[in-house]
Amino acid sequence: MSVPAPSVTSKPRKRQRLHIDESLLFATLSLLVIGFVMVTSSSLHLGVKLADDISHYPIKQLLHILLGLVVAGGVLLVPMKSWQKIGQPLFLGGLVLLLVVLIPGVGVKVNGSVRWLSVFGLRIQVSEVVKFISVIYMAGYITRHAEHVRTSLFGLVRPLLLFAVACLLLLMEPDFGSAVVILMIAMGMMFVGGARLSPFVLLVGLVSTAAALLAYTEPYRWKRVVSFLDPWDHARDSGYQLTQALISFGRGEVSGVGLGNGLQKLFYLPEAHTDFLFSVMGEELGLVGVMTIIFLFSVLIIRGFIIADAAARVGEQFSSLVAYGLTIWFGFQAIVNMGVNMGLLPTKGLTLPLMSYGGGSMMVMCGAVAALFRIHYETTERDKRNVKGRTA
């Protein structure tokens, strides 16, 4: 019996194309690289002083970035449906973490605040993890209760009761900045989720009033507000950090004093490699560097909203809300950090996403960006299936 010869006209199977948002990838990698360079520039003297090793902070930050990429790779493998299923237990787990960090001897205390857990020698800021979890939980809640969110004030208030518990625990650390970010994430997601304008505005007014009262009734927070309004009048106490940051921008002018040539980072500007990294960029890279960073964050935010809109158009509501929530988080935190550095907002302990020194923050931020890539991939695949279904 003869065996039929293989057909010479058969075509090789096409390799499955990996759908990557190239603009988002460019912005993310650029921010990581520039951030690493600037952390190196702003921390060499600290390494010598604190660890007798000039490469202490650069090596640790490089490790943070590598761990962040590993986390990102893991998040890329997780389908969005899986995140949707575990949103509620994840949020409860986040509340447990916020409780654990307050246990004496467990939470790590830095500069008077207990915000970190030490895991295998790596300090994880719990609030960063909770921000990501909050996006997942809120997206699931709005997906399940879309009608109530759109028509009922109680539908808006109900999830905020849990968020109020999280914020209370954050204020006990204390971490007022992260509490504000989490509330902004929740409110922003409810708005894009279709909340009616009148109850939404009422809710925003109530939350804003509560935040203002919290700032006014806590002396150290109120000092920050007062010093922000006139930092030069408080240049030797509560306005010291801000005045030094403003001097950095003034010295940088248009093109900067040159990479590595900044003076403010040399024990004049506190936290130059973390919360005030943007000021170091202003001094060393000038207006050109500042505008470059603003452009890169703008690309990241715009691409995030485009990914969210595309997911909504193919019927992936949960994925769309997650993309909106992550983008609101990145955008708001970046704007606050840059605004604080430039004296436009009161001082808050918020890092510059993907750039500031820190292990936990870097890992969570990389994972959050990876979720955007996953949503883009699933949306593209769903769109292709829809097109095939219409043409079949």
Secondary structure as UniProt FT lines:
FT   TURN            8..9
FT   HELIX           22..51
FT   TURN            54..55
FT   HELIX           56..76
FT   HELIX           80..85
FT   HELIX           87..100
FT   TURN            101..102
FT   TURN            104..106
FT   STRAND          107..110
FT   TURN            111..112
FT   STRAND          113..119
FT   TURN            120..121
FT   STRAND          122..125
FT   HELIX           126..144
FT   HELIX           146..151
FT   HELIX           153..171
FT   TURN            172..174
FT   HELIX           176..192
FT   TURN            193..194
FT   HELIX           197..217
FT   HELIX           219..229
FT   HELIX           231..234
FT   TURN            235..239
FT   HELIX           240..252
FT   TURN            253..255
FT   TURN            259..260
FT   TURN            264..268
FT   TURN            270..276
FT   HELIX           277..313
FT   TURN            314..315
FT   HELIX           317..341
FT   TURN            342..343
FT   TURN            353..355
FT   HELIX           359..391
//
